[in-house]
Amino acid sequence: MFFRKNYAEPGPGIDPDAPEKTGFARFCEILQLECITLVKLNLLFLISCLPVITIPPALFAMNQVIRRMVLDQPVDCFYHYKTAFRQYWKRAYGAFFLAALPLVCAGYGLSFYLRQAASNPMFFPPFMICSTVFLVALLASTYLYGVLSLDRSLGEALRLALILGIGKPLRAILAAFCYYGILFFALMAFPMSVPFLLLIGFSVPCLLGNFYLRTVLKQYVGT
């Protein structure tokens, strides 16, 4: 069928002897093969987030499934999502707070000291410090879930994410726009964006972000 992979015999995107597609062609290939799965994943993610407290493991599970798509591995949406949600919930909470807490605190400090610096230059240095922390945390957060998908410890994953965020910022900026920018614009367009948010508003931006980061992770982390 058009939207189903056949892992038993060679087919589009499966033949091991065929040259690997790259760039936009590869992304379109993933969209074609995983279109229905992306819709299912988006709905599953939204349902999982309804209790609110389950948002961290839901984010982690969605990233785990998306990573399998990017690496061209077989995907059973419900099984792999449920497995990641149940087995890695502790790691998911750690990753969520390691990413969210610096962003929120540095973002608040950035906003606060920017207002104060307008009238008192003494507040400019702390504004610059908060800006730097916010930028580094933003770039590192894009790599964190990808590194964690390689079964690294939380501490090691955080260290690698910081190194990659600082050392390879261009891909991180593109991924950050996908993760945060697309969602921001969708929320600004609410309620017109409701169909988009319900069907692909979280899964496709997650796919885009992981797609941009895949080559960096493969080169510097191993897969």
C-alpha positions as CSV (number, residue, x, y, z in Angstrom):
1,M,0.0,0.0,0.0
2,F,1.0,3.6,-0.6
3,F,1.6,4.6,3.1
4,R,2.8,1.3,4.4
5,K,6.3,0.0,4.6
6,N,6.9,-3.6,3.5
7,Y,9.9,-4.8,5.5
8,A,9.7,-8.3,4.1
9,E,10.9,-7.4,0.6
10,P,12.8,-4.5,-1.0
11,G,10.8,-1.4,-1.7
12,P,11.0,2.4,-1.8
13,G,13.5,3.6,0.8
14,I,14.3,0.1,1.9
15,D,16.7,-1.4,-0.7
16,P,20.1,-1.6,1.1
17,D,22.0,-1.3,-2.1
18,A,20.3,1.9,-3.2
19,P,22.1,5.2,-2.5
20,E,20.7,7.0,0.5
21,K,18.6,10.0,-0.4
22,T,19.5,13.2,1.3
23,G,18.1,16.6,2.0
24,F,14.6,17.5,0.9
25,A,14.2,14.3,-1.1
26,R,14.9,12.2,1.9
27,F,12.5,14.2,4.1
28,C,9.7,13.9,1.5
29,E,10.4,10.1,1.4
30,I,9.9,9.9,5.1
31,L,6.7,11.9,4.9
32,Q,5.3,9.6,2.2
33,L,6.2,6.4,4.0
34,E,5.1,7.6,7.5
35,C,2.2,9.9,6.7
36,I,-0.5,7.9,8.5
37,T,1.9,7.1,11.4
38,L,2.6,10.7,11.9
39,V,-1.1,11.5,12.3
40,K,-1.5,8.6,14.7
41,L,1.5,9.7,16.7
42,N,0.2,13.3,16.9
43,L,-3.1,12.1,18.3
44,L,-1.5,9.7,20.7
45,F,0.8,12.4,22.0
46,L,-2.1,14.8,22.5
47,I,-4.1,12.1,24.4
48,S,-1.1,11.3,26.5
49,C,-0.7,15.0,27.5
50,L,-4.3,15.4,28.7
51,P,-3.3,14.8,32.4
52,V,-0.7,17.5,31.9
53,I,1.7,15.8,34.4
54,T,2.4,13.2,31.7
55,I,3.8,15.8,29.2
56,P,7.5,15.0,29.9
57,P,7.2,11.2,29.1
58,A,4.9,12.0,26.2
59,L,7.5,14.3,24.7
60,F,10.2,11.7,25.2
61,A,8.1,8.9,23.7
62,M,7.2,11.0,20.6
63,N,10.9,11.8,20.1
64,Q,11.8,8.1,20.4
65,V,9.3,7.1,17.7
66,I,10.4,10.0,15.4
67,R,14.1,8.9,15.8
68,R,13.2,5.5,14.5
69,M,11.6,7.1,11.4
70,V,14.6,9.3,10.7
71,L,16.9,6.2,11.0
72,D,14.6,4.2,8.7
73,Q,13.9,1.6,11.4
74,P,10.6,-0.3,11.6
75,V,7.9,1.7,13.5
76,D,5.0,0.3,15.3
77,C,3.5,3.6,16.5
78,F,1.5,2.4,19.5
79,Y,4.0,-0.3,20.7
80,H,7.1,1.8,20.5
81,Y,5.4,4.9,21.9
82,K,3.9,2.9,24.8
83,T,7.3,1.2,25.5
84,A,9.2,4.4,25.6
85,F,6.5,6.1,27.7
86,R,6.5,3.3,30.3
87,Q,10.2,2.4,30.5
88,Y,11.8,5.8,30.3
89,W,9.5,8.0,32.3
90,K,12.1,8.8,34.9
91,R,14.6,9.8,32.3
92,A,11.9,11.8,30.5
93,Y,11.2,14.0,33.6
94,G,14.9,14.6,34.1
95,A,15.3,15.6,30.4
96,F,12.3,17.9,30.5
97,F,13.3,19.8,33.6
98,L,17.0,20.0,32.5
99,A,15.7,21.6,29.2
100,A,12.8,23.7,30.6
101,L,14.2,25.1,33.8
102,P,17.2,26.9,32.4
103,L,15.0,28.3,29.5
104,V,12.3,29.6,31.8
105,C,14.7,31.1,34.4
106,A,17.1,32.6,31.9
107,G,14.1,33.8,29.8
108,Y,12.6,35.6,32.8
109,G,15.9,37.1,33.8
110,L,16.5,38.2,30.2
111,S,13.2,40.0,30.1
112,F,13.6,41.5,33.5
113,Y,17.1,42.9,33.1
114,L,16.4,44.2,29.6
115,R,13.6,46.4,31.0
116,Q,16.0,47.6,33.8
117,A,18.9,48.2,31.5
118,A,16.8,50.7,29.5
119,S,17.1,53.1,32.5
120,N,20.3,51.8,34.3
121,P,23.3,50.5,32.3
122,M,24.4,48.5,35.4
123,F,21.8,45.9,34.5
124,F,23.3,45.3,31.1
125,P,25.9,42.7,32.3
126,P,23.3,40.4,34.0
127,F,21.2,40.8,30.9
128,M,24.0,39.5,28.8
129,I,24.6,36.6,31.1
130,C,20.9,35.6,31.0
131,S,20.9,36.0,27.2
132,T,23.9,33.7,26.9
133,V,22.5,31.1,29.3
134,F,19.1,31.2,27.4
135,L,20.8,30.7,24.0
136,V,23.0,27.9,25.2
137,A,20.1,26.1,26.9
138,L,18.0,26.6,23.8
139,L,20.6,25.1,21.4
140,A,21.5,22.2,23.8
141,S,17.8,21.3,24.4
142,T,17.4,20.5,20.7
143,Y,20.1,17.8,20.9
144,L,19.2,16.4,24.3
145,Y,16.4,14.0,23.3
146,G,18.3,12.7,20.3
147,V,21.3,11.9,22.5
148,L,19.1,10.2,25.1
149,S,17.7,8.0,22.4
150,L,21.1,6.4,22.2
151,D,20.8,5.0,25.8
152,R,23.3,7.5,27.2
153,S,23.0,8.4,30.9
154,L,21.3,11.7,31.7
155,G,24.5,13.3,32.8
156,E,26.4,12.2,29.8
157,A,23.6,13.2,27.5
158,L,23.5,16.7,29.0
159,R,27.2,17.1,28.5
160,L,27.1,15.9,24.9
161,A,24.0,18.1,24.2
162,L,25.9,21.2,25.5
163,I,29.0,20.4,23.5
164,L,26.9,19.9,20.3
165,G,24.7,22.9,20.9
166,I,27.8,25.2,21.2
167,G,29.9,23.4,18.6
168,K,27.2,22.8,16.0
169,P,24.8,25.7,16.4
170,L,23.4,26.0,12.9
171,R,21.6,22.7,12.9
172,A,20.4,23.4,16.5
173,I,19.0,26.8,15.4
174,L,17.0,25.1,12.5
175,A,15.8,22.4,14.9
176,A,14.8,25.0,17.5
177,F,12.7,26.9,14.9
178,C,11.0,23.6,14.1
179,Y,10.4,22.6,17.7
180,Y,9.4,26.0,19.2
181,G,8.9,28.4,16.3
182,I,6.3,26.4,14.4
183,L,4.4,25.8,17.6
184,F,4.5,29.5,18.5
185,F,3.1,30.6,15.2
186,A,0.4,27.9,15.4
187,L,-0.6,29.1,18.8
188,M,-0.7,32.7,17.5
189,A,-3.1,31.6,14.8
190,F,-5.4,29.7,17.2
191,P,-8.2,28.7,16.7
192,M,-7.6,28.6,12.9
193,S,-4.7,26.3,13.6
194,V,-6.7,23.7,15.5
195,P,-6.8,21.2,12.6
196,F,-3.1,21.5,12.1
197,L,-2.4,21.1,15.8
198,L,-4.7,18.1,16.1
199,L,-3.3,16.2,13.1
200,I,0.4,17.0,12.6
201,G,1.1,20.1,14.7
202,F,3.5,18.3,17.0
203,S,4.7,15.2,15.2
204,V,5.8,16.9,11.9
205,P,7.8,19.7,13.7
206,C,9.4,17.0,15.8
207,L,10.3,15.1,12.6
208,L,11.7,18.2,11.0
209,G,13.9,19.0,14.0
210,N,15.2,15.4,14.3
211,F,15.8,15.4,10.6
212,Y,18.0,18.4,10.8
213,L,20.0,16.9,13.7
214,R,20.4,13.4,12.4
215,T,23.7,13.9,10.5
216,V,25.3,15.7,13.4
217,L,24.3,12.9,15.8
218,K,25.5,10.3,13.4
219,Q,28.9,12.0,12.9
220,Y,29.6,12.9,16.5
221,V,27.6,10.5,18.7
222,G,27.5,7.4,16.6
223,T,24.1,7.0,15.0
